């Protein structure tokens, strides 16, 4: 329920059968309790996250990297 949007920006199957994907996610970002008292209530409570993933069926592996 904390993920608001999920968009695929890029997807490709390489010649060596790897599935590469890049997604943009928007999710809620709850502030720590102390910060909720300091910052105004209308402060944006969502963040953007980039996720890269590689699916390798040959090695039966999934690798993901995420950052915001």
N, C-alpha and C positions, 0 to 999 in steps of 0.2 A: 504493500500500500504506500510505501515511501517513494517509489519510483513514479514520477509524474509523466514523463515522456521517454520514448526510446526510438531513435532514428538510426537506420543503417546509412552510413556515409559512403562506404566502400566495401565491396565484396568481390573476391576473385578466387578462382581455382587455378593454381599454378601448374606448370608442366610436370612437376614432380608430385602432383596430387595433394597439395596442401591447400586448405581453405583458409584464406586470409580475410579478416573482417575488421572494420573500424566502425564503432557505434558512438553516438552522442546521446547521453542520458541526462535527464533533469530529475533531481530527487530532492526531497525535503531535507532540510538541514537544521535540526533543532539546536538552538544555542544552549550552552551550559546554563544551569540555573542562575549563577551569579551574573551572567551576561544578560539574561532576560530582564533583570532588574535595572540594568544600566542602559541598555539600548531601547529605542522606541519600539512600540508594538507593530508599527507598519514596516519595520525593517524587512527586507527581502529574506525569506526563509527557504530559498531553494538554491541549489548549486548545479553547475554543469560538470559532467564527467565524460572523459574520453576513454573508451575501452578498445584495445586492440586484442584480437584473439587469433590463434593459429590452431587449426584442427589438423592433426596428422593421423590419418586412418592407418597408415602402414605401421606406425609405432604405437597406435592406440593411445594417443596423448592429446590433451587440450592445454594450451598455454594462454593465459590472459595477462595483460598489463593494463592497469587503470591509473589515471591521474586526473586531478582537477585543477 
